[in-house]
Amino acid sequence: MDLKQIEYFVHVAELGSFTKAASLLSIAQPALSRQVRSLEVELEQTLLYRNGRGVSPTEAGKRLLAHGRGILQQVERARQEVEDVRGAPVGRVVLGLPPTVGKMLAVTLVAEFQARFPRAKLGIVEGLTTYVTEWLLMGRVDVALLHNPIASPALTLSPLMEEQLCLIGPATRGKTRSHAPVRMRDMPSYPLIIPSRPHAFRMQVDTQLANLGLKANVALEIDGVPAMLDLVHQGYGHAVLPANRVRVDNQRRAFVTRPIVEPRLASTLALAIPAQRPTTPLTRQTLELLASFVPRALRAGGQGVPRAP
């Protein structure tokens, strides 16, 4: 195998088409097909199912695709290491974010990153902590923000902040808003609009209620925060989120935010990188940026974040 073959295969598998991949790579389709076929001959495996609508990876192809992405990113990191010697950080770093954080930070974070590293590029992918952790270990992601990550020798974790989880309910007209804490044992009396497993917030609620011999009253399973808040606003139930997730939304819609206590329900947000993978100067400086930027941004509700000196 050589890098060119791996690059060609990854593009074809991801795009599902030799034609699209050839156009993107600016090479002739027959030449692209020959390179991929040579790879299959060398590995003695069929890597792609070919049909009239395009291509899709076989089981062997899926495994090579996962490794291929990591190999290409490692090569890119090596190139960045060499180029970084010449001056300001260059290259590309990919950041994995939980959806609840991505909605609040993506725009301001991109602006901060570009101001700090004008010669570098930032990629952002969103997913649940379980999935982002997998992407981190596979090499698809360089740095990640994770909710309540499980300690592992494969990860280097740096806790950033703890956020108390609250019961978010609709503000009812004509009634006095109560912001009194809600005891965990009383949670089953509230219909919940909550993410599906294995979302970190859902796992926390289920675990703490199970410790009390109770079970959550799940009205709807919704994985997107905007949709959850829309449904809460319409009176379909209550959500469990950090208070700052609704701060921006409260500018146009009112919610009642009540901290969950006995026990206090909180989520730890941590920075994560693979423990065994060498970090580039750009990755290290991105970690420094995130460590200072993310806590300030979340406490400010994602908007109007003061720039660090």
N, C-alpha and C positions, 0 to 999 in steps of 0.2 A: 504494500500500500504506500502511496505517497500523498502529500497534503493536498495536491490538486484534485486527485480522485475523491478524497474525503469531502473537500469543499463542494465539488460538483454533485456528489451523492446527496449531501445535506440539503443543498438548494432544491434539487429535484424532489426529494422526499417531502420537504416542507411546503413547496408550492403545488405538489401533486401533479406536475406537468413538465415534460421535457421542453415543450415549446416556451412556456413562461420562464423556466430556468435559463434556457439558452438566451432569451431576450435580456434577462437581468444580468447575465454574465458576459454578454456581448461576444458569444461564440456561436459557431454553426451547430445546429441541432444534431447532425450526424456525428460530429466530433464529440459532442457531449454524451451521446448514446454509447459511443465506442468506449469512452473512459469509464462509464458506469458498468458497462458489460465486462470490461477488463477486470474491474474490481470484483464482480460476481465470480468470474472465472478463477481469480486468485484465491478467493475465500471459499470457493466450491459451495456457494450458497446463492439461492435466488433472494435478492434483496428487495425487489419491487414487484408487485402485481401490476401487470400492464393490461389495460382495456381501452375501449374506444373513448371513454370519458377522461382518461388520464392515468395516473399511477397512484398506488398506495403501498406503504411498506409492509413487507412480510414480518413475521415474528423476529427473524434474524435481522431484517432491516430496521425494526424498531430499536433493537439493542445497539446496532451500529450507529443509528441516528443519535441516541443518547450519548454514546461515547464521542461521536464525531463533533457534536456541538462543544463538548468540553475540550477536546483537542484543539479545535480552531480558536477557542477563547484563550487557551493557554499560549498558543503561538502569538496571538495578538498582545497578550500581556508581556511576553518576552520582547516583542518589538517596542512596546511602550517603555519598558525598563531601559532599553538602549537609548531611545529618543529622549527620555526624561533627563539624561545626563546633560543635554544641550541647553536646558533652560526650563521654562514654565511647564507644568504638567500637561501632557498631551494624551491622546488616545480616548478610550471609551470605558465607562464604568456602568454596570447595570445594577440597579437598586430594586430589591423586592419589598413591596409594601402591603400591609393588610388593607383591604378595601376601605375600612372605616378611617384609616389614616390617610390613604391616598386621596380621597375626596377633599380632605381639608388642606393637604400640604403640597399637592403636585404642582400647582401653578407658582406659588411663592418659592418652592424649593428649586424649581427649574431656573427661575430668575436669579436666585441667590447663587446657584451653581455657575451659571453663565457669567455672572459678574466676577466671581472668584477665580474661575478657570476658563478664560475665553478661548483657549486653544483645545479644550477637551469637550467631549460629548457625554451626555447623561441619558441612559435608557431606564425606563421605569416599567416594571410589571407588577400586577396586583394579584393577590391570591391569599387564601387562608394560610395560617401559620404552618400547617402540616405540609401543604403543597410548596410554599416558598422555601421551607427547609430542604425539601427534596431537590428543588432547583438549585439551591445553594451548593449542595453536595455534588450535584451533577456537573456544575460549572456553568449553568445557564445564567446564574445570578452571582455577582461579586460580593455584594453587601446586602444585608436584609435587616428590616425592622420586624421583630417578632413579638407576639403577645404570649406571655407566660411560657417561654421556651423550656423544654426539658433539657437539663444538663447532659452533655454528651462529649466524649473525648474527641469527636469529629468536629466540634464547634468551639469557637472562642466567643464567649458572650460577655457583653458589657451592659448591665442594666442602666437605663436612662432615667426612667421616672415611673412612679406608681400612680395609677389613676383609680379613684374610687368609682365603683359602678353604682348607677342610680336607676330607680324605676321611673321611666318617662311616661307620663300620661297626658291626655288632652286637657286643655284648660276649658272648663265648662262655664259658659256665660251665666252671670247672675249668682254664681256660687263663690264663696271665699276659697282662694287657692291655699291648699295645705302643702307645705314643704317639709312636714315632719318626717323623720326617718321611718322606714318600713322594716319590720323585723323579718328575718328570713323565714321563720315559721309561718308568717302570714302570707307569704308569696303565692301559695296555691290558690288564694282567693281572687287573684288577678289573672285574667286571660292574657297570655303573653304572645306578642308578635316577636319571634326570636329566631336567630339563625339556626340552620340545621347543623347536626354534628358533622365534622369535628371542630366547628368554630370555637375559638377559645372562650368567648363569653357564654356560649351555650353549655360547654363542658363545665364551667365553673358553677353555673346555676344548678345543673343537674347533680353535680357532685355534692354541693353543700346541702341541697334538699334531701338527697339520699342519706347523708349523714344524720339527718333528723328523722329519717323514716318517711319522708314525704316525696311527692312527685310534682313536677311543674304542670301547670294548667296551660298547655300549648294550644293557642287558638289558631295561629298561622306560623308556618316556617318560611321566613323571608331572609335571604342572605345579603340584600342590599340595603344600606342605611337610608338612602333617600326614599325607597319604597316603604321601608318600615315606618319612617316618620310620617309619610303620607297617610298610611293606614291608621297610625295612632291619632293623627289630627282628625280623621274621619270617625273616630270612636270605635274602631274594631278591636282595640285592646291596648296593652302597654308594652313598652320596649325596655330592655336592659342595656344601657350604654353609659359611658363616661359622660359627665355633665357637659364637657366642652364640645361634644359631638353635636349638640343641639343649640349651642350658643349662637352660631351664625344663622341657623334656621329661625331662631326666636326673633330675629329682626322683622320677619314678615308673618310668622305664626307663633302663637303662644303655647307653651307646654308647661306642665308641672313636673319638676324634677325633685325626686325624693331619694336621699341616700339609703342604701340597703345596709342594715346593721344586724348584729347578733346572729352570726358573725358578720363583721364588716366584709363586704365583697369588693375586692380590688383587683386590678389587672396590672401586671408589670410589663412595661415595654422595654425591649432590649435590642441593642445592636448585635449583629452576628456576622461572623466571617468563618470560612472553613479553617480549621486548625492546622491542617497539613499543607495548605496551598500558599505558596509565596505571595506576598502582597506587593503591588506596585506602588511607587510614590503617589500616583493619582489615587489609588484605593486608600492609602493611609491618610491623605489629605481630605478625601471625601468623608472618612470616618470622623475626622476632627470637625469638619463642617457639620455633619449630622448631630454629633454630640452636643454642639452648642446651639444649633438651629432648632432641632425638633422640639425639645422641651419648651423653648420660648414660643414657638409657633403654636403648639397645641394649647398652651395656657392662654394665648391670645385669640384662640378660636380659629386659627388658620389665616387670619387677615390682619393687616396693619402690623406685621412683625418688624420690630426695630432691628436694623442691621447691626451685627456684632462688630466691634471695633477691630 
